[in-house]
């Protein structure tokens, strides 16, 4: 209950203080990529319940001759890349926090397709609300492999408290200023989780 109250207070204050920047980014997205300004994607929240996570749009709509979306690397714009490098594309998630879909701190919400690939231990990351930032985000972000990220997420679930949350929040500011770990090696943003090695070996047999 205390964590939820702190989430609402921090997200509300941040929205007020950042409102000029929020409106400026909206205008820049509209100018560079047109409408819509926001990007919505279903992500698993607490206990795997799906919600629509909000971001500022950083990619243009572009499709091949078969109507399939082009790879991320071909759709992201220079402006969109800059937006991601500063993490400003994540600002609309403050609204997700106020709504109760997310927390300020927690395991980052991943793609819903990953849920069936989690091991029972990895699935424990879904026991808490996903966060705008988390332990994995201050420890390497998308440069970490999934095994390392999941271990950090589960550690947070087991040890979470207000002091740890504030430490993560303060370190997040430093990580954002350094602009490191935004993309996984060879990818725009994170790589795709394809399951655990042991699971893959079972499939091959």
N, CA, C and O of each residue as an XYZ file, in Angstrom:
820
protein
N       0.843     -1.209      0.000
C       0.000      0.000      0.000
C       0.873      1.252      0.000
O       0.573      2.227     -0.689
N       1.961      1.216      0.783
C       2.880      2.344      0.851
C       3.563      2.560     -0.501
O       3.727      3.695     -0.948
N       3.959      1.459     -1.144
C       4.616      1.554     -2.456
C       3.665      2.163     -3.483
O       4.073      2.999     -4.290
N       2.424      1.756     -3.457
C       1.438      2.287     -4.406
C       1.222      3.785     -4.184
O       1.119      4.547     -5.146
N       1.156      4.201     -2.937
C       0.992      5.617     -2.617
C       2.189      6.422     -3.123
O       2.022      7.495     -3.703
N       3.389      5.903     -2.901
C       4.602      6.585     -3.358
C       4.625      6.654     -4.883
O       5.023      7.672     -5.450
N       4.203      5.581     -5.550
C       4.130      5.568     -7.015
C       3.252      6.710     -7.528
O       3.638      7.451     -8.432
N       2.061      6.838     -6.931
C       1.113      7.858     -7.385
C       1.680      9.259     -7.153
O       1.572     10.130     -8.016
N       2.282      9.466     -5.987
C       2.841     10.784     -5.670
C       3.979     11.132     -6.631
O       4.002     12.225     -7.197
N       4.926     10.201     -6.817
C       6.080     10.466     -7.684
C       5.651     10.672     -9.125
O       6.117     11.604     -9.781
N       4.763      9.812     -9.633
C       4.315      9.929    -11.020
C       3.545     11.226    -11.247
O       3.708     11.871    -12.283
N       2.712     11.607    -10.290
C       1.924     12.841    -10.422
C       2.824     14.076    -10.424
O       2.666     14.972    -11.253
N       3.777     14.110     -9.479
C       4.709     15.246     -9.417
C       5.559     15.299    -10.694
O       5.788     16.376    -11.246
N       6.020     14.136    -11.158
C       6.847     14.086    -12.368
C       6.073     14.589    -13.579
O       6.624     15.307    -14.413
N       4.799     14.217    -13.680
C       3.985     14.675    -14.811
C       3.823     16.193    -14.806
O       3.878     16.834    -15.855
N       3.624     16.757    -13.624
C       3.477     18.213    -13.519
C       4.784     18.917    -13.879
O       4.791     19.864    -14.666
N       5.894     18.446    -13.296
C       7.191     19.080    -13.536
C       7.668     18.909    -14.984
O       8.312     19.789    -15.555
N       7.336     17.762    -15.549
C       7.801     17.460    -16.903
C       6.796     17.835    -17.987
O       7.038     17.581    -19.166
N       5.675     18.435    -17.604
C       4.627     18.734    -18.587
C       5.123     19.584    -19.762
O       4.720     19.320    -20.895
N       5.987     20.600    -19.544
C       6.491     21.346    -20.712
C       7.299     20.448    -21.658
O       7.162     20.542    -22.877
N       8.145     19.576    -21.083
C       8.929     18.646    -21.901
C       8.018     17.627    -22.570
O       8.225     17.269    -23.729
N       7.009     17.158    -21.838
C       6.045     16.188    -22.370
C       5.365     16.761    -23.614
O       5.271     16.088    -24.640
N       4.895     18.002    -23.517
C       4.211     18.649    -24.640
C       5.171     18.912    -25.799
O       4.795     18.809    -26.967
N       6.417     19.252    -25.459
C       7.418     19.502    -26.510
C       7.708     18.226    -27.291
O       7.786     18.253    -28.520
N       7.868     17.098    -26.576
C       8.129     15.823    -27.255
C       6.931     15.424    -28.108
O       7.102     14.916    -29.216
N       5.725     15.647    -27.603
C       4.524     15.370    -28.396
C       4.572     16.139    -29.714
O       4.294     15.588    -30.779
N       4.927     17.415    -29.625
C       4.999     18.260    -30.821
C       6.072     17.762    -31.788
O       5.855     17.733    -33.000
N       7.240     17.366    -31.246
C       8.336     16.883    -32.089
C       7.980     15.564    -32.777
O       8.309     15.363    -33.946
N       7.312     14.670    -32.053
C       6.891     13.403    -32.659
C       5.894     13.664    -33.783
O       5.991     13.083    -34.865
N       4.934     14.548    -33.509
C       3.930     14.910    -34.513
C       4.601     15.516    -35.746
O       4.231     15.203    -36.878
N       5.589     16.385    -35.519
C       6.279     17.057    -36.618
C       7.124     16.083    -37.436
O       7.168     16.175    -38.662
N       7.792     15.154    -36.760
C       8.714     14.247    -37.444
C       8.041     13.019    -38.046
O       8.466     12.519    -39.087
N       6.984     12.532    -37.384
C       6.380     11.276    -37.840
C       4.876     11.340    -38.042
O       4.272     10.364    -38.486
N       4.268     12.461    -37.727
C       2.831     12.563    -37.888
C       2.086     11.829    -36.788
O       2.658     11.501    -35.749
N       0.817     11.576    -37.021
C      -0.005     10.878    -36.036
C       0.033      9.375    -36.298
O       0.256      8.949    -37.431
N      -0.184      8.567    -35.254
C      -0.431      8.950    -33.862
C       0.866      9.312    -33.147
O       1.949      8.898    -33.560
N       0.750     10.074    -32.091
C       1.921     10.478    -31.313
C       2.344      9.373    -30.355
O       3.531      9.190    -30.084
N       1.347      8.631    -29.841
C       1.637      7.582    -28.865
C       1.622      6.204    -29.520
O       0.920      5.966    -30.503
N       2.416      5.308    -28.945
C       2.466      3.914    -29.358
C       1.965      3.074    -28.194
O       2.451      3.202    -27.070
N       0.995      2.218    -28.469
C       0.426      1.358    -27.431
C       0.760     -0.095    -27.752
O       0.658     -0.528    -28.900
N       1.156     -0.834    -26.734
C       1.444     -2.255    -26.941
C       1.041     -3.039    -25.707
O       1.335     -2.638    -24.581
N       0.368     -4.158    -25.925
C      -0.028     -5.001    -24.800
C       1.199     -5.653    -24.178
O       2.004     -6.279    -24.867
N       1.326     -5.499    -22.883
C       2.419     -6.120    -22.136
C       1.838     -6.792    -20.897
O       0.800     -6.359    -20.396
N       2.485     -7.840    -20.392
C       1.997     -8.492    -19.176
C       2.343     -7.697    -17.928
O       3.493     -7.303    -17.729
N       1.345     -7.466    -17.092
C       1.554     -6.771    -15.839
C       1.633     -7.752    -14.687
O       2.057     -8.894    -14.858
N       1.221     -7.300    -13.511
C       1.261     -8.164    -12.330
C       0.399     -9.396    -12.546
O      -0.738     -9.297    -13.007
N       0.950    -10.564    -12.207
C       0.285    -11.863    -12.380
C      -0.030    -12.164    -13.841
O      -0.894    -12.989    -14.136
N       0.675    -11.493    -14.759
C       0.510    -11.763    -16.181
C      -0.682    -11.083    -16.827
O      -0.950    -11.303    -18.009
N      -1.408    -10.255    -16.071
C      -2.564     -9.553    -16.633
C      -2.091     -8.525    -17.666
O      -1.209     -7.713    -17.390
N      -2.684     -8.573    -18.841
C      -2.250     -7.696    -19.917
C      -2.769     -6.268    -19.736
O      -3.895     -6.057    -19.286
N      -1.940     -5.305    -20.091
C      -2.343     -3.906    -20.103
C      -1.691     -3.236    -21.302
O      -0.767     -3.790    -21.898
N      -2.163     -2.059    -21.656
C      -1.602     -1.338    -22.796
C      -0.550     -0.347    -22.315
O      -0.866      0.688    -21.730
N       0.703     -0.690    -22.575
C       1.804      0.187    -22.188
C       1.945      1.313    -23.212
O       1.844      1.093    -24.419
N       2.180      2.520    -22.704
C       2.278      3.702    -23.567
C       3.730      4.127    -23.761
O       4.547      4.048    -22.843
N       4.029      4.575    -24.966
C       5.318      5.194    -25.282
C       5.077      6.289    -26.311
O       4.048      6.307    -26.986
N       6.034      7.197    -26.422
C       6.023      8.085    -27.574
C       6.503      7.278    -28.774
O       7.428      6.474    -28.656
N       5.884      7.487    -29.912
C       6.241      6.730    -31.102
C       7.637      7.120    -31.572
O       7.960      8.304    -31.669
N       8.459      6.118    -31.863
C       9.820      6.377    -32.324
C      10.099      5.747    -33.683
O      11.185      5.918    -34.238
N       9.108      5.009    -34.229
C       9.286      4.353    -35.522
C       8.200      4.779    -36.494
O       7.063      5.040    -36.101
N       8.559      4.847    -37.748
C       7.585      5.156    -38.781
C       6.899      3.873    -39.235
O       7.440      2.780    -39.066
N       5.722      4.005    -39.803
C       5.018      2.847    -40.358
C       5.571      2.576    -41.749
O       5.414      3.397    -42.653
N       6.211      1.441    -41.922
C       6.786      1.081    -43.222
C       6.642     -0.426    -43.408
O       6.953     -1.206    -42.508
N       6.165     -0.824    -44.590
C       5.868     -2.234    -44.844
C       6.499     -2.693    -46.158
O       6.763     -1.892    -47.054
N       6.734     -4.002    -46.247
C       7.264     -4.552    -47.492
C       6.110     -4.815    -48.454
O       4.956     -4.517    -48.148
N       6.426     -5.367    -49.602
C       5.393     -5.573    -50.635
C       4.327     -6.579    -50.224
O       3.259     -6.647    -50.832
N       4.627     -7.375    -49.168
C       3.649     -8.351    -48.685
C       2.821     -7.823    -47.515
O       2.013     -8.541    -46.926
N       3.046     -6.542    -47.195
C       2.283     -5.936    -46.112
C       2.837     -6.206    -44.731
O       2.189     -5.905    -43.728
N       4.050     -6.780    -44.668
C       4.679     -7.046    -43.380
C       5.520     -5.847    -42.961
O       6.184     -5.220    -43.787
N       5.483     -5.535    -41.660
C       6.283     -4.408    -41.160
C       7.759     -4.674    -41.384
O       8.238     -5.785    -41.154
N       8.485     -3.651    -41.834
C       9.916     -3.772    -42.040
C      10.623     -3.946    -40.694
O      10.053     -3.599    -39.659
N      11.848     -4.475    -40.684
C      12.592     -4.625    -39.425
C      12.732     -3.289    -38.698
O      12.721     -2.227    -39.320
N      12.864     -3.358    -37.370
C      12.952     -2.148    -36.552
C      14.044     -1.206    -37.040
O      13.862      0.011    -37.060
N      15.190     -1.782    -37.437
C      16.311     -0.960    -37.870
C      16.006     -0.124    -39.091
O      16.637      0.911    -39.307
N      15.044     -0.557    -39.896
C      14.668      0.191    -41.101
C      13.517      1.159    -40.842
O      13.251      2.045    -41.655
N      12.837      0.989    -39.714
C      11.680      1.845    -39.419
C      11.992      2.973    -38.442
O      11.314      4.000    -38.428
N      13.027      2.771    -37.623
C      13.327      3.808    -36.640
C      13.948      5.017    -37.332
O      14.775      4.869    -38.232
N      13.552      6.186    -36.915
C      14.046      7.432    -37.506
C      15.199      7.968    -36.657
O      15.335      7.585    -35.495
N      16.036      8.854    -37.223
C      17.100      9.469    -36.413
C      16.544     10.158    -35.175
O      17.133     10.086    -34.097
N      15.400     10.830    -35.337
C      14.764     11.465    -34.181
C      14.322     10.411    -33.178
O      14.485     10.588    -31.971
N      13.760      9.314    -33.678
C      13.305      8.242    -32.805
C      14.450      7.605    -32.042
O      14.297      7.257    -30.871
N      15.595      7.446    -32.690
C      16.768      6.884    -32.031
C      17.258      7.798    -30.914
O      17.657      7.342    -29.843
N      17.219      9.100    -31.191
C      17.628     10.072    -30.173
C      16.650     10.048    -28.995
O      17.050     10.156    -27.836
N      15.378      9.907    -29.314
C      14.350      9.842    -28.276
C      14.585      8.642    -27.371
O      14.477      8.745    -26.149
N      14.907      7.505    -27.979
C      15.160      6.292    -27.199
C      16.428      6.395    -26.370
O      16.475      5.920    -25.235
N      17.463      7.019    -26.940
C      18.736      7.109    -26.230
C      18.610      7.918    -24.945
O      19.366      7.707    -23.997
N      17.659      8.841    -24.913
C      17.425      9.650    -23.709
C      16.340      9.058    -22.815
O      16.096      9.555    -21.716
N      15.684      7.986    -23.295
C      14.564      7.340    -22.585
C      13.339      8.238    -22.470
O      12.423      7.939    -21.705
N      13.314      9.341    -23.224
C      12.146     10.230    -23.175
C      10.916      9.576    -23.794
O       9.788      9.989    -23.525
N      11.132      8.556    -24.624
C       9.981      7.855    -25.204
C       9.170      7.122    -24.140
O       8.023      6.743    -24.377
N       9.778      6.923    -22.952
C       9.106      6.199    -21.875
C       8.227      7.098    -20.997
O       7.482      6.595    -20.156
N       8.306      8.406    -21.180
C       7.570      9.324    -20.288
C       6.082      9.021    -20.157
O       5.553      9.119    -19.050
N       5.372      8.656    -21.239
C       3.931      8.391    -21.089
C       3.598      7.278    -20.102
O       2.455      7.161    -19.659
N       4.595      6.458    -19.756
C       4.332      5.391    -18.794
C       4.058      5.921    -17.392
O       3.621      5.171    -16.519
N       4.311      7.198    -17.172
C       3.888      7.815    -15.912
C       2.371      7.702    -15.765
O       1.856      7.572    -14.655
N       1.662      7.754    -16.895
C       0.202      7.583    -16.869
C      -0.162      6.144    -16.534
O      -1.147      5.897    -15.838
N       0.636      5.183    -17.031
C       0.425      3.780    -16.662
C       0.610      3.576    -15.163
O      -0.101      2.783    -14.546
N       1.568      4.292    -14.581
C       1.813      4.184    -13.139
C       0.616      4.715    -12.362
O       0.157      4.078    -11.414
N       0.111      5.870    -12.754
C      -1.039      6.458    -12.067
C      -2.270      5.562    -12.181
O      -3.048      5.437    -11.236
N      -2.437      4.942    -13.345
C      -3.572      4.042    -13.548
C      -3.455      2.768    -12.714
O      -4.460      2.117    -12.427
N      -2.233      2.412    -12.326
C      -2.046      1.194    -11.542
C      -1.556      0.020    -12.358
O      -1.418     -1.083    -11.829
N      -1.284      0.235    -13.660
C      -0.758     -0.838    -14.498
C       0.694     -1.130    -14.169
O       1.146     -2.273    -14.244
N       1.426     -0.071    -13.799
C       2.860     -0.182    -13.573
C       3.247      0.482    -12.259
O       2.449      1.175    -11.630
N       4.485      0.252    -11.868
C       5.078      0.924    -10.724
C       6.245      1.762    -11.248
O       6.688      1.559    -12.379
N       6.741      2.686    -10.455
C       7.924      3.431    -10.874
C       9.117      2.488    -10.962
O       9.916      2.580    -11.893
N       9.241      1.573     -9.986
C      10.338      0.609     -9.954
C       9.783     -0.808     -9.947
O       8.853     -1.123     -9.204
N      10.366     -1.651    -10.782
C       9.959     -3.039    -10.867
C      10.571     -3.665    -12.106
O      11.219     -2.961    -12.881
N      10.390     -4.951    -12.322
C      10.895     -5.572    -13.543
C      10.244     -4.936    -14.774
O       9.029     -4.738    -14.794
N      11.029     -4.619    -15.787
C      10.463     -4.004    -16.981
C       9.487     -4.961    -17.660
O       9.778     -6.153    -17.770
N       8.328     -4.465    -18.122
C       7.370     -5.341    -18.809
C       7.908     -5.766    -20.165
O       8.248     -4.925    -20.997
N       7.983     -7.057    -20.385
C       8.484     -7.585    -21.657
C       7.319     -7.967    -22.560
O       6.158     -7.796    -22.191
N       7.630     -8.480    -23.732
C       6.584     -8.864    -24.686
C       5.728     -9.993    -24.116
O       6.229    -10.867    -23.409
N       4.445     -9.966    -24.426
C       3.535    -10.986    -23.892
C       3.874    -12.369    -24.431
O       3.568    -13.378    -23.796
N       4.512    -12.417    -25.616
C       4.870    -13.707    -26.207
C       5.929    -14.439    -25.386
O       6.102    -15.647    -25.544
N       6.633    -13.730    -24.520
C       7.701    -14.352    -23.737
C       7.171    -15.211    -22.594
O       7.873    -16.095    -22.103
N       5.928    -14.953    -22.167
C       5.412    -15.595    -20.944
C       5.503    -17.115    -21.020
O       5.902    -17.762    -20.051
N       5.139    -17.685    -22.160
C       5.147    -19.152    -22.281
C       6.564    -19.722    -22.315
O       6.747    -20.933    -22.194
N       7.561    -18.862    -22.480
C       8.950    -19.314    -22.558
C       9.668    -19.233    -21.211
O      10.776    -19.749    -21.064
N       9.033    -18.582    -20.224
C       9.665    -18.440    -18.913
C       9.761    -19.784    -18.196
O       8.874    -20.630    -18.303
N      10.848    -19.956    -17.471
C      10.912    -21.071    -16.528
C      10.076    -20.672    -15.310
O       9.751    -19.494    -15.157
N       9.717    -21.627    -14.434
C       8.947    -21.257    -13.233
C       9.649    -20.178    -12.413
O       8.988    -19.295    -11.867
N      10.963    -20.235    -12.318
C      11.710    -19.229    -11.556
C      11.626    -17.867    -12.245
O      11.407    -16.852    -11.585
N      11.798    -17.840    -13.559
C      11.727    -16.579    -14.305
C      10.337    -15.965    -14.240
O      10.195    -14.743    -14.213
N       9.310    -16.811    -14.216
C       7.929    -16.327    -14.177
C       7.618    -15.580    -12.882
O       6.608    -14.881    -12.809
N       8.458    -15.713    -11.867
C       8.243    -15.019    -10.599
C       8.386    -13.512    -10.752
O       7.939    -12.762     -9.884
N       9.004    -13.050    -11.848
C       9.106    -11.614    -12.100
C       7.724    -10.987    -12.289
O       7.571     -9.769    -12.200
N       6.723    -11.828    -12.550
C       5.357    -11.340    -12.759
C       4.566    -11.210    -11.453
O       3.386    -10.858    -11.472
N       5.212    -11.491    -10.330
C       4.510    -11.419     -9.044
C       4.327     -9.988     -8.556
O       3.571     -9.746     -7.616
N       5.011     -9.040     -9.186
C       4.893     -7.628     -8.800
C       4.541     -6.800    -10.037
O       4.658     -7.275    -11.167
N       4.113     -5.565     -9.812
C       3.847     -4.678    -10.939
C       5.131     -4.409    -11.701
O       6.179     -4.214    -11.086
N       5.075     -4.393    -13.016
C       6.268     -4.031    -13.789
C       6.613     -2.563    -13.567
O       5.752     -1.767    -13.192
N       7.869     -2.207    -13.799
C       8.301     -0.851    -13.506
C       8.778     -0.071    -14.720
O       9.123     -0.639    -15.756
N       8.788      1.254    -14.561
C       9.382      2.109    -15.577
C      10.896      1.909    -15.597
O      11.536      2.014    -16.644
N      11.449      1.622    -14.438
C      12.865      1.290    -14.324
C      12.994      0.156    -13.333
O      12.066     -0.140    -12.581
N      14.155     -0.476    -13.338
C      14.347     -1.597    -12.443
C      15.818     -1.902    -12.245
O      16.685     -1.196    -12.762
N      16.093     -2.949    -11.498
C      17.469     -3.320    -11.183
C      18.258     -3.659    -12.450
O      19.435     -3.315    -12.560
N      17.617     -4.325    -13.394
C      18.305     -4.675    -14.641
C      18.631     -3.428    -15.462
O      19.647     -3.384    -16.156
N      17.766     -2.416    -15.381
C      17.960     -1.203    -16.177
C      19.148     -0.375    -15.677
O      19.741      0.377    -16.450
N      19.497     -0.503    -14.409
C      20.655      0.244    -13.897
C      21.908     -0.625    -13.885
O      22.967     -0.194    -13.428
N      21.780     -1.856    -14.392
C      22.905     -2.805    -14.365
C      23.367     -3.207    -15.770
O      24.071     -4.202    -15.940
N      22.961     -2.421    -16.772
C      23.369     -2.753    -18.132
C      22.267     -2.646    -19.166
O      22.532     -2.665    -20.368
N      21.023     -2.533    -18.700
C      19.866     -2.385    -19.595
C      19.863     -3.494    -20.647
O      19.992     -4.669    -20.303
N      19.721     -3.139    -21.906
C      19.571     -4.129    -22.966
C      20.874     -4.817    -23.356
O      20.867     -5.742    -24.168
N      21.995     -4.371    -22.783
C      23.264     -5.047    -23.057
C      23.378     -6.347    -22.271
O      24.202     -7.199    -22.604
N      22.560     -6.510    -21.231
C      22.557     -7.745    -20.454
C      21.868     -8.855    -21.237
O      20.938     -8.590    -21.998
N      22.317    -10.098    -21.057
C      21.571    -11.201    -21.659
C      20.343    -11.466    -20.793
O      20.248    -10.982    -19.665
N      19.416    -12.231    -21.331
C      18.147    -12.431    -20.621
C      18.330    -13.181    -19.307
O      17.628    -12.899    -18.336
N      19.259    -14.128    -19.261
C      19.475    -14.866    -18.019
C      19.855    -13.919    -16.891
O      19.344    -14.038    -15.778
N      20.756    -12.974    -17.178
C      21.183    -12.003    -16.170
C      20.026    -11.085    -15.785
O      19.840    -10.779    -14.607
N      19.254    -10.649    -16.772
C      18.123     -9.759    -16.487
C      17.090    -10.431    -15.589
O      16.602     -9.838    -14.627
N      16.766    -11.682    -15.921
C      15.754    -12.396    -15.134
C      16.229    -12.625    -13.699
O      15.436    -12.538    -12.762
N      17.512    -12.915    -13.525
C      18.033    -13.124    -12.172
C      17.921    -11.844    -11.343
O      17.574    -11.890    -10.163
N      18.217    -10.703    -11.970
C      18.089     -9.424    -11.275
C      16.624     -9.131    -10.954
O      16.311     -8.632     -9.873
N      15.732     -9.441    -11.890
C      14.304     -9.204    -11.665
C      13.784    -10.028    -10.490
O      13.051     -9.519     -9.642
N      14.168    -11.303    -10.447
C      13.698    -12.187     -9.371
C      14.316    -11.769     -8.042
O      13.663    -11.846     -7.002
N      15.585    -11.321     -8.071
C      16.205    -10.815     -6.839
C      15.413     -9.635     -6.309
O      15.200     -9.520     -5.102
N      14.974     -8.754     -7.203
C      14.185     -7.599     -6.770
C      12.865     -8.046     -6.141
O      12.455     -7.509     -5.112
N      12.209     -9.014     -6.748
C      10.935     -9.520     -6.207
C      11.130    -10.021     -4.775
O      10.275     -9.807     -3.916
N      12.254    -10.685     -4.527
C      12.509    -11.266     -3.210
C      12.977    -10.247     -2.169
O      12.810    -10.469     -0.970
N      13.565     -9.128     -2.620
C      14.186     -8.196     -1.677
C      13.610     -6.781     -1.722
O      14.128     -5.885     -1.056
N      12.565     -6.572     -2.486
C      12.045     -5.218     -2.702
C      11.697     -4.511     -1.401
O      11.117     -5.100     -0.489
N      12.064     -3.235     -1.335
C      11.649     -2.360     -0.241
C      11.811     -0.923     -0.716
O      12.383     -0.682     -1.779
N      11.321      0.015      0.049
C      11.312      1.421     -0.369
C      12.728      1.957     -0.550
O      12.979      2.736     -1.470
N      13.654      1.553      0.312
C      15.034      2.033      0.212
C      15.667      1.587     -1.108
O      16.314      2.378     -1.795
N      15.474      0.326     -1.448
C      16.005     -0.190     -2.716
C      15.380      0.558     -3.889
O      16.067      0.883     -4.858
N      14.081      0.832     -3.804
C      13.397      1.558     -4.880
C      14.027      2.936     -5.112
O      14.280      3.331     -6.250
N      14.275      3.653     -4.023
C      14.851      4.990     -4.175
C      16.287      4.933     -4.698
O      16.695      5.799     -5.473
N      17.047      3.934     -4.289
C      18.403      3.765     -4.824
C      18.359      3.528     -6.332
O      19.160      4.085     -7.083
N      17.412      2.692     -6.765
C      17.270      2.409     -8.195
C      16.842      3.665     -8.945
O      17.346      3.938    -10.034
N      15.915      4.430     -8.372
C      15.453      5.663     -9.027
C      16.596      6.657     -9.219
O      16.747      7.239    -10.293
N      17.394      6.846     -8.176
C      18.494      7.806     -8.274
C      19.547      7.342     -9.286
O      20.079      8.149    -10.047
N      19.840      6.049     -9.290
C      20.842      5.553    -10.230
C      20.315      5.592    -11.663
O      21.092      5.726    -12.608
N      18.990      5.474    -11.825
C      18.385      5.535    -13.153
C      18.698      6.868    -13.837
O      18.968      6.909    -15.038
N      18.660      7.941    -13.074
C      18.962      9.273    -13.632
C      20.365      9.285    -14.224
O      20.580      9.820    -15.312
N      21.326      8.692    -13.505
C      22.710      8.635    -13.980
C      22.817      7.795    -15.249
O      23.508      8.178    -16.193
N      22.136      6.651    -15.273
C      22.169      5.762    -16.441
C      21.571      6.467    -17.666
O      22.090      6.342    -18.775
N      20.486      7.202    -17.455
C      19.860      7.930    -18.562
C      20.797      8.996    -19.121
O      20.868      9.188    -20.335
N      21.511      9.681    -18.245
C      22.441     10.720    -18.693
C      23.605     10.121    -19.477
O      24.111     10.742    -20.412
N      24.030      8.917    -19.101
C      25.134      8.258    -19.804
C      24.703      7.693    -21.153
O      25.531      7.490    -22.041
N      23.388      7.438    -21.302
C      22.820      6.917    -22.553
C      23.446      5.580    -22.967
O      23.658      5.330    -24.154
N      23.738      4.731    -21.989
C      24.354      3.445    -22.282
C      23.325      2.327    -22.168
O      22.359      2.426    -21.411
N      23.552      1.253    -22.940
C      22.729      0.058    -22.833
C      21.351      0.172    -23.443
O      20.478     -0.646    -23.155
N      21.135      1.194    -24.299
C      19.805      1.377    -24.904
C      19.483      0.221    -25.840
O      18.357     -0.276    -25.853
N      20.473     -0.208    -26.625
C      20.263     -1.273    -27.598
C      21.077     -2.508    -27.238
O      22.193     -2.404    -26.729
N      20.503     -3.681    -27.510
C      21.279     -4.907    -27.397
C      22.244     -4.957    -28.573
O      21.943     -4.397    -29.627
N      23.405     -5.615    -28.426
C      24.359     -5.688    -29.528
C      23.711     -6.215    -30.809
O      23.160     -7.316    -30.827
N      23.783     -5.423    -31.878
C      23.229     -5.836    -33.160
C      21.741     -5.660    -33.306
O      21.151     -6.151    -34.269
N      21.109     -4.957    -32.354
C      19.658     -4.772    -32.400
C      19.292     -3.310    -32.135
O      20.061     -2.541    -31.558
N      18.080     -2.964    -32.584
C      17.487     -1.694    -32.178
C      16.613     -2.003    -30.979
O      15.578     -2.655    -31.113
N      17.026     -1.537    -29.796
C      16.320     -1.902    -28.581
C      16.781     -3.270    -28.106
O      17.903     -3.675    -28.408
N      15.934     -3.997    -27.364
C      16.333     -5.301    -26.840
C      16.282     -6.380    -27.911
O      15.608     -6.233    -28.930
N      17.009     -7.475    -27.660
C      16.903     -8.638    -28.534
C      15.652     -9.424    -28.139
O      14.989     -9.086    -27.158
N      15.334    -10.457    -28.890
C      14.165    -11.275    -28.587
C      14.556    -12.453    -27.709
O      15.583    -13.094    -27.930
N      13.727    -12.730    -26.714
C      13.939    -13.889    -25.853
C      13.389    -15.115    -26.575
O      12.223    -15.143    -26.967
N      14.241    -16.128    -26.750
C      13.842    -17.319    -27.501
C      13.714    -18.554    -26.620
O      13.672    -19.681    -27.113
N      13.654    -18.332    -25.334
C      13.537    -19.459    -24.419
C      14.876    -19.798    -23.794
O      15.903    -19.211    -24.133
N      14.852    -20.754    -22.874
C      16.052    -21.142    -22.163
C      16.787    -22.248    -22.904
O      16.173    -23.043    -23.616
N      18.088    -22.294    -22.734
C      18.913    -23.261    -23.454
C      18.460    -24.687    -23.187
O      18.434    -25.514    -24.099
N      18.104    -24.976    -21.943
C      17.664    -26.327    -21.600
C      16.374    -26.681    -22.317
O      16.166    -27.828    -22.713
N      15.498    -25.678    -22.483
C      14.243    -25.913    -23.194
C      14.514    -26.219    -24.654
O      13.884    -27.101    -25.236
N      15.463    -25.482    -25.255
C      15.775    -25.687    -26.654
C      16.365    -27.067    -26.879
O      16.060    -27.715    -27.880
N      17.225    -27.536    -25.941
C      17.826    -28.841    -26.111
C      16.786    -29.951    -26.022
O      16.896    -30.976    -26.695
N      15.756    -29.730    -25.168
C      14.673    -30.718    -25.067
C      13.897    -30.808    -26.360
O      13.478    -31.888    -26.779
N      13.702    -29.617    -27.011
C      12.958    -29.607    -28.267
C      13.709    -30.355    -29.348
O      13.094    -31.034    -30.171
N      15.049    -30.242    -29.361
C      15.847    -30.858    -30.406
C      15.834    -32.373    -30.303
O      15.975    -33.086    -31.297
N      15.662    -32.848    -29.071
C      15.601    -34.303    -28.903
C      14.291    -34.859    -29.416
O      14.067    -36.067    -29.355
